[in-house]
Amino acid sequence: MRIGLTGGADSVERIVRQAEEAERDGFSSLWYASGVAGDPLTAMAVAGRATSSIELGTAVLQTYPCHPVLQAARAASVPFAMGRAGFTLGIGPSHRPLVEGVLGLSYDAPGAATEEYLRILTALLRGEAADLTGQYWSAHTPPPAVLPAAGVPVLLAALGPRLLRVAGECADGVVLWMATARAIGSHVAPRLHKAAAGAGRPAPRIVAGLPVAVHDDPVAARQAAARTAAVYGDLPNYRRILEIGGKSSPAEAAVVGDEAAVRGQLRALLNEGATDIWAFIVPVGDDRDSRRASVHRTRELLRQLAVDA
């Protein structure tokens, strides 16, 4: 299995050590949220120089705070600083509370705004000119003067029909959060693959992100997942994908149980169309020692699955 983990720590030094350890243990990728180290790109570039093969990706950088021309330039700078390929740009429109409440911007048409943004961004990161006059984003710029030979892969945080279509037409795939195997098989994969085929694009990646906990008490594991992921149940985009996946809460969507149960749930994600697993390891327990033991147990199973692949 292609299994990645959530990246991030409280210092650049620890982020580097984390990447070195994940690569050594056979994990395929690390995925960094937008708030890691204030802005994850610099720390990711440093970690990329200390490693040789592990993919480092953002999951995700928000579109609204950064013009797509600037975003493309920032993204192209990372593999140069890393000195190697292996950086993947994951982007998404974020959510109304952040865009309106924090940034003071309109969130009235996130689908249309993201489509314009992605068309500009992906053209530039493929080494093409961007020439688009949009309602929300515009750019008229020649191909970038400096770009890594292979370009920069782009994944979109797409959960709804419109953005799944746009991801298939323009991006290299999607990076998901809270999409269960049922949601991927019935909703995400069919729309994404149809759009990619229609646009003559290669088969897209589907990176499936979910909380994961290997534990003998599934109830305790779901309670722990609820404490770390409850906020997602209050956001409309996640509520919809949870409903499509047959779940009523983020805790229900979490991958929990003993080794056999978790292995089977991860395999189901791949069987329904996921190409990669992005695991957010949930600590379970009432004290520090028990939480550490649960994290070690979960990571060890994920490591075995990654290596066995």
FIKE-240904 format. One line per 10 residues: number of its first residue (from 1); for each residue x, y, z of C-alpha. Coordinates in nm, 3 decimals. Layout:
N
NUM = X/Y/Z; ...
END
This chain:
309
1 = 0.000/0.000/0.000; 0.107/0.358/-0.063; 0.067/0.492/0.289; 0.149/0.843/0.404; 0.125/1.014/0.739; 0.036/1.358/0.865; 0.346/1.576/0.880; 0.430/1.856/1.118; 0.605/1.925/1.446; 0.691/2.219/1.671
11 = 1.028/2.297/1.513; 1.197/2.266/1.176; 1.452/2.029/1.328; 1.177/1.793/1.440; 1.004/1.820/1.103; 1.329/1.711/0.939; 1.375/1.419/1.179; 1.014/1.316/1.123; 1.066/1.308/0.745; 1.390/1.112/0.778
21 = 1.223/0.856/1.004; 0.915/0.822/0.781; 1.133/0.764/0.476; 1.346/0.512/0.662; 1.034/0.324/0.773; 0.905/0.295/0.417; 0.618/0.543/0.419; 0.546/0.692/0.079; 0.452/1.045/0.182; 0.396/1.310/0.448
31 = 0.109/1.560/0.423; 0.134/1.904/0.583; -0.149/2.138/0.678; -0.132/2.506/0.587; -0.050/2.616/0.941; 0.255/2.395/0.994; 0.551/2.612/1.094; 0.341/2.918/1.008; 0.365/2.824/0.639; 0.483/2.470/0.565
41 = 0.674/2.528/0.241; 1.005/2.639/0.391; 1.013/2.357/0.645; 0.914/2.108/0.373; 1.198/2.227/0.152; 1.446/2.177/0.436; 1.303/1.829/0.505; 1.325/1.751/0.135; 1.697/1.822/0.131; 1.745/1.577/0.418
51 = 1.558/1.297/0.240; 1.586/1.134/-0.100; 1.258/0.976/-0.204; 0.963/1.043/0.025; 0.688/1.260/-0.124; 0.614/1.578/0.070; 0.274/1.730/0.002; 0.046/2.003/0.131; -0.300/1.907/0.251; -0.390/2.171/0.188
61 = -0.291/2.531/0.112; -0.592/2.762/0.086; -0.659/2.935/-0.243; -0.814/3.261/-0.123; -0.513/3.418/0.056; -0.274/3.375/-0.240; -0.311/3.468/-0.608; -0.262/3.161/-0.832; 0.034/3.320/-1.013; 0.211/3.370/-0.681
71 = 0.103/3.024/-0.564; 0.259/2.871/-0.875; 0.585/3.055/-0.814; 0.592/2.947/-0.450; 0.522/2.585/-0.544; 0.788/2.578/-0.814; 1.046/2.707/-0.566; 1.007/2.409/-0.333; 1.155/2.129/-0.548; 1.441/2.361/-0.642
81 = 1.514/2.417/-0.274; 1.473/2.045/-0.204; 1.719/1.961/-0.479; 1.495/1.683/-0.603; 1.148/1.594/-0.722; 0.890/1.479/-0.472; 0.691/1.788/-0.381; 0.313/1.782/-0.443; 0.094/2.088/-0.408; -0.245/2.020/-0.252
91 = -0.483/2.316/-0.257; -0.843/2.385/-0.162; -1.087/2.671/-0.108; -1.112/2.608/0.266; -1.440/2.691/0.443; -1.670/2.984/0.501; -1.570/3.051/0.867; -1.206/3.103/0.766; -1.257/3.281/0.435; -1.524/3.520/0.559
101 = -1.462/3.531/0.933; -1.082/3.547/0.929; -0.987/3.676/0.584; -1.288/3.902/0.534; -1.348/3.773/0.181; -1.660/3.646/0.009; -1.728/3.273/0.005; -2.040/3.298/-0.209; -1.907/3.098/-0.507; -1.624/2.868/-0.395
111 = -1.681/2.629/-0.686; -1.650/2.891/-0.957; -1.363/3.067/-0.782; -1.170/2.742/-0.737; -1.221/2.642/-1.101; -1.072/2.969/-1.225; -0.789/2.943/-0.973; -0.702/2.586/-1.067; -0.701/2.654/-1.442; -0.447/2.934/-1.395
121 = -0.234/2.745/-1.145; -0.211/2.414/-1.331; -0.131/2.581/-1.663; 0.167/2.757/-1.508; 0.288/2.447/-1.324; 0.278/2.254/-1.652; 0.501/2.518/-1.807; 0.227/2.686/-2.008; 0.105/3.044/-2.032; -0.198/3.146/-1.827
131 = -0.448/3.366/-2.007; -0.781/3.384/-1.829; -1.011/3.670/-1.743; -1.239/3.535/-1.475; -1.501/3.667/-1.242; -1.291/3.583/-0.936; -0.935/3.524/-1.061; -0.754/3.652/-1.370; -0.404/3.612/-1.507; -0.228/3.704/-1.828
141 = 0.126/3.578/-1.798; 0.372/3.385/-2.016; 0.505/3.044/-1.916; 0.723/3.054/-1.606; 1.088/3.120/-1.677; 1.199/2.866/-1.418; 1.018/2.539/-1.352; 1.131/2.190/-1.247; 1.162/1.958/-1.546; 0.870/1.742/-1.437
151 = 0.654/2.036/-1.332; 0.476/2.030/-0.998; 0.186/1.786/-0.941; -0.132/1.947/-0.813; -0.405/1.778/-0.610; -0.736/1.946/-0.531; -0.932/1.908/-0.208; -1.249/1.819/-0.398; -1.556/1.665/-0.237; -1.849/1.799/-0.442
161 = -1.946/1.724/-0.805; -1.818/2.049/-0.954; -1.476/2.038/-0.798; -1.439/1.667/-0.873; -1.504/1.749/-1.240; -1.253/2.035/-1.233; -0.994/1.818/-1.058; -1.031/1.552/-1.325; -1.001/1.804/-1.606; -0.708/2.009/-1.471
171 = -0.531/1.854/-1.174; -0.339/1.535/-1.108; -0.603/1.407/-0.870; -0.760/1.481/-0.535; -0.657/1.483/-0.172; -0.954/1.390/0.045; -1.045/1.417/0.409; -1.335/1.232/0.573; -1.428/1.040/0.257; -1.500/0.676/0.342
181 = -1.463/0.379/0.107; -1.831/0.403/0.021; -1.802/0.773/-0.061; -1.497/0.714/-0.279; -1.651/0.423/-0.469; -1.995/0.573/-0.527; -1.920/0.944/-0.554; -1.555/1.050/-0.585; -1.391/0.797/-0.817; -1.663/0.778/-1.085
191 = -1.687/1.156/-1.128; -1.313/1.212/-1.115; -1.226/0.938/-1.364; -1.502/1.041/-1.605; -1.377/1.400/-1.608; -1.013/1.298/-1.652; -1.098/1.062/-1.938; -1.309/1.326/-2.107; -1.022/1.573/-2.091; -0.769/1.319/-2.216
201 = -0.580/1.329/-1.888; -0.402/1.040/-1.715; -0.577/0.837/-1.449; -0.595/1.064/-1.142; -0.464/0.999/-0.795; -0.705/0.971/-0.504; -0.533/1.034/-0.171; -0.774/0.925/0.102; -0.719/1.093/0.438; -0.882/0.958/0.753
211 = -0.810/0.928/1.127; -0.663/0.585/1.208; -0.624/0.405/1.542; -0.529/0.043/1.603; -0.684/-0.048/1.936; -0.870/-0.339/2.092; -1.149/-0.112/2.214; -1.317/0.046/1.906; -1.547/0.254/2.126; -1.254/0.417/2.303
221 = -1.079/0.466/1.969; -1.382/0.642/1.820; -1.412/0.859/2.128; -1.049/0.961/2.083; -1.113/1.032/1.715; -1.412/1.244/1.811; -1.194/1.460/2.033; -0.944/1.528/1.755; -1.181/1.556/1.457; -1.513/1.685/1.595
231 = -1.473/2.025/1.427; -1.510/1.868/1.082; -1.863/1.761/1.162; -1.965/2.127/1.185; -1.849/2.217/0.833; -2.101/2.167/0.549; -1.851/2.024/0.300; -1.751/1.750/0.540; -2.104/1.683/0.657; -2.207/1.615/0.297
241 = -1.922/1.374/0.224; -1.986/1.195/0.555; -2.352/1.150/0.461; -2.256/1.017/0.118; -2.025/0.773/0.294; -2.302/0.656/0.524; -2.157/0.816/0.838; -2.310/1.067/1.076; -1.990/1.199/1.234; -1.613/1.216/1.184
251 = -1.569/0.960/1.461; -1.780/0.711/1.267; -1.565/0.764/0.959; -1.241/0.691/1.146; -1.055/0.369/1.069; -1.040/0.189/1.404; -1.014/-0.162/1.548; -0.748/-0.427/1.591; -0.485/-0.498/1.326; -0.709/-0.718/1.115
261 = -0.998/-0.472/1.123; -0.785/-0.173/1.031; -0.608/-0.364/0.757; -0.943/-0.458/0.607; -1.078/-0.102/0.620; -0.767/0.036/0.452; -0.788/-0.231/0.184; -1.153/-0.133/0.125; -1.044/0.225/0.051; -0.807/0.098/-0.218
271 = -1.066/-0.143/-0.357; -1.308/0.147/-0.403; -1.059/0.358/-0.595; -0.814/0.525/-0.357; -0.456/0.518/-0.483; -0.295/0.637/-0.159; -0.377/0.633/0.212; -0.308/0.941/0.423; -0.330/0.834/0.789; -0.378/1.074/1.076
281 = -0.276/0.860/1.373; -0.509/0.912/1.670; -0.366/0.853/2.019; -0.595/0.644/2.239; -0.570/0.617/2.616; -0.618/0.789/2.949; -0.252/0.869/3.016; 0.065/0.953/2.827; 0.207/0.600/2.833; -0.109/0.439/2.697
291 = -0.143/0.703/2.426; 0.218/0.652/2.321; 0.166/0.276/2.312; -0.141/0.314/2.092; 0.041/0.546/1.852; 0.331/0.299/1.829; 0.092/0.011/1.761; -0.090/0.202/1.487; 0.229/0.324/1.324; 0.379/-0.024/1.331
301 = 0.083/-0.173/1.143; 0.094/0.110/0.889; 0.469/0.062/0.850; 0.424/-0.310/0.785; 0.154/-0.244/0.526; 0.371/0.018/0.354; 0.675/-0.207/0.344; 0.481/-0.516/0.235; 0.346/-0.323/-0.064
END
